[in-house]
Amino acid sequence: QYNDYTYKAAGGLSKAEMVTPVNGSTLSGSGITFTWSAGIGAAAYWLDVGTAPGGFDLFSQGTGLATSQSVSGIPTNGSTIYVRLWTVVGGVWQFNDYTYKGAP
């Protein structure tokens, strides 16, 4: 006697990507909720928000497996805001960078 089984191999792993606000857009105020897609095989996320590329002077915090984070205190002087979204995939931290214009 025997049993047949069929398995589907896991797809490739992928890091999270920002959904809102859209990359390159102008932010609506000093408080923004960033929302991203779930990375495939992601184990954790971390969000950095800063006033310089790769910076985190405005916000820097892990979100566990939550796919959104509210950030307050964003400058409303039209300056450029830099966001780095980190994802742990396959035990390795990977990131995507995003740039926004602060509200005027």
N, C-alpha and C positions, 0 to 999 in steps of 0.2 A: 504494500500500500504506500501511497505517497501523496503529498500535497504540493501544488504549484503556487508560487508567489511571484508577484511582479512588483518591483520597486522603481521609483523614479529618482534618479540622482539629483542631488541638490544643485540649484543653479549657482551662478557666480555670485560672489559677495559684492556689495556696493555700498558706498558711503551715502549719507543723507544729503539732500539738496534743499535749499531754501525755496519755499513756495510763496510766502508773503512776508514782508513786502517784496515786490519784484526787484531783482537786481538792477541797479542804476536809477531807481525811482527816487522821488523826493518824499521824505518822510512827512507825516501829517502833524506831528507835534513832538513834545518832549517825552511822551510815554508811548512806546511801541510794543506790540506783541509780535515776535518773530515766530513763524511757523514753518516747519520743514517736513519733508517726506521721510518716512521711515527707511533707514538703510537696510538692505537685505543682509541678514546675519549680524546686524549691529548689536553690540553689547552695552553701549553707553554713548551719550552725547555730551558735548561741552560747548558753551557759547562764549566767545570773546567779542566785545564791542569796544572800539577805541577811536581816537581821533588821529591816529597814525597807522599806516599799513602794518598789520600784525600786532597792533596795540590792543590793550585791554584795560585802559584807564577808566572806562565808563562802566564796564561790566565784565566779569569773568567768573563763570560758575558752571558746574556740571548739572545736568538735568536728569540723570538716570536714563530711563528710556522714554521720558516725556518728549513729545515732538513739538512743543511750543514753550516760549518763555517771554514773559513781559519784562521790559527794561524801561526804567524811568531815568530822568536826568540827562536825556540826550539834548545837546545844544540846539537851540532854535535860531541860529545866526547864519544859516545857509552854508555852513562848513561841511566838508566831506566827512562821512562816518564810515568806518571800516569794520566789517563783521567777518569773523572767522568761525565757521561751524565745523567742529571736530566730531569724528565718529570713530569708535573702536570697532574695527572689522578684522576678524581673524586674529585678534590679539594685538593688532597694530593700530596706533592712532593715525588717522588720515584727516585731511581738512579740505574744505572749499572756502574760497574767499569771495566776499561780496562788498560792493561799494554803494553808498547811498548819499544823497544830499540832504542835509538837515533842513528842517522846516525854516522858511524865511522869517 
